[in-house]
């Protein structure tokens, strides 16, 4: 199947990337010739991991997906999409509250850039509870994050978040 749109962007903070994020990237990569997974730099948030670390984590987590590119952007997503010639945004949905927020964002993006479409992909059931915030809390409290974040980054996440060795 040849996609009508060759490139899509999957934006997020990915602080850190979870197995749920990777699931969405894998599935979106089957729909488009190229998928750009883009770390959004939000000056209103104080991330746990630097942009460079998050991009490295994504490269490791998505290394098995040949048509995925990792990038970052600051400012409006619509400006980034316009600069890169992207017409489709991919967003993952876990729960109803995600839909409400993401629908609002999709409408605003569409208002700012009428040619930009948003495609929602429902998360796999086993990841419907998973968020970066939950992963960080589990790691900080000494819990096991194996299976919650991609294997190549488990140790690096734990080193940053565990207050003890």
N, C-alpha and C positions, 0 to 999 in steps of 0.2 A: 504494500500500500504506500503510495507516494503522498506525503502530507501536503495539504494546500499551503500551509505555512511552514517554512523551513526552520525557523528559530523561535524559541520561546525563552522567557526568563522566569526563574523560580527564585524570588527574593525572600530574604528572611534575616533574622539576626544570628541564628545558628550558634547560640552561646550556651552550651556547645551543640554541635550537630548530634541528633539522636537517630536511632534506627528508624523511627517514624519518618524523619526527614529523608533518609536514604530510600525508604520505601516509595515515597512520593516521587523522588528524583528518578528512580528506576522505572516507574510506571509512566511518568511524563516523557522520559527519554525514548520510550517506544512509540510515542505519538508524534514526535518531531525529529527532524534530521539532526538538529543540534539543540541542546538545552544548556542555557547558562544559569548556573546556580550562583546567585549574587548575594554577597554579604552586604546588608544595608547598614551604613554607618549612621546611627541616630544620636546626635549630640545631646538629646534629652535623657538618654539612658547611659548608665555606667556599666559596661559589660564586664564580665569576669575575665574573658579572654580577649586579647588584642585582635584587631582585624587580621593581622598576619597569621596569628595562631588559628583563628577560625577558618581562614582560607586553606591553611595547611591541613587542618582536620578534614575539611571537605574534600580536598584532593586525595587524601588517604582513604576516606570513606567511599568516594565515588570512582576510585581508580579502576574498578572493574566495569565501569560504564563508558564505553569508548566515545560516545558522542556528547559527553558532558564536559563543559568548560567551567572553571571557577573564576569568579571575578568579584569586585566590590564596587560600591558606588555610594556617593554622599549626595544628599539633596533629594529632589522629587524622583520617584520611580518613573514617572511619565517622561521626564527629561532624559534619564538614562536610556529608556526604551527608544525614544526619538533619536538620540545620538547613535545608538547601535542598530537602528532600523528594525526594531523588534515590534511586533504587533500583538503578541499574546503573552499574558502573564499567567503563570500557573500558581495556584494556591492550594494548600492542603487543608482539609477540614476534618476536625475530630468530633466536635460536639456542636450543639445548636448555637451556643454563645460565639463560637468561631465564625459560624455562618453570618450571624448578625453583624459582627465587626467587619468581616471580610466583604460582605455585600455592600456595606456603607463605603468602604474603601474602593471597591470596584466601581461603584457609581461615581464617586468623586474623580477617580482616574479617568473614567469615560467622559466626564464633563470637561476635564482639563485636556484630554487627548481623545477625541471621538473615534479615532481609528484603533484604539487599544482595547482589546478584548481580554476578559479574565475567564479562565477555565478553572473550575473547582474540581479537585480530586479528593474523594473520600479516603481517609486513612484506612489502612487495614485494621480489622477489629482488634488484633493483638496490640496495636499501638494507640488505640483511641484514648487511653488514659495518660499517655506519655507526653511530657513537655520538658524543655531544657531546665525550667525552674525546679521541677520535681527531681530531675537527675542531679542537679547541684545540691539540693537539700539532702538527698539520700547519701551522696558522696561525702558531704560535710559531716554527716552524723555517723559515718563509718559503715554504711550499707554497701551492698554489692550492686554495682552498676553494669555488670556483665550482661549483655543482651539488651541493654537499654541504649547504649552508645556503641558505635562500630568498634570491633575488636582492636583495630590499630591505634585507637586513641584512649582506650580505657585507662592505661597507666598514666598517661599525660594528664588526663582530667583528674585522676585521683591525687597525683602529686601536687596539683595546684590547690585542690579543695580540702584535702584532709589536713586537719591541724596536727596530726601526729604521723609518724612513719608507718 
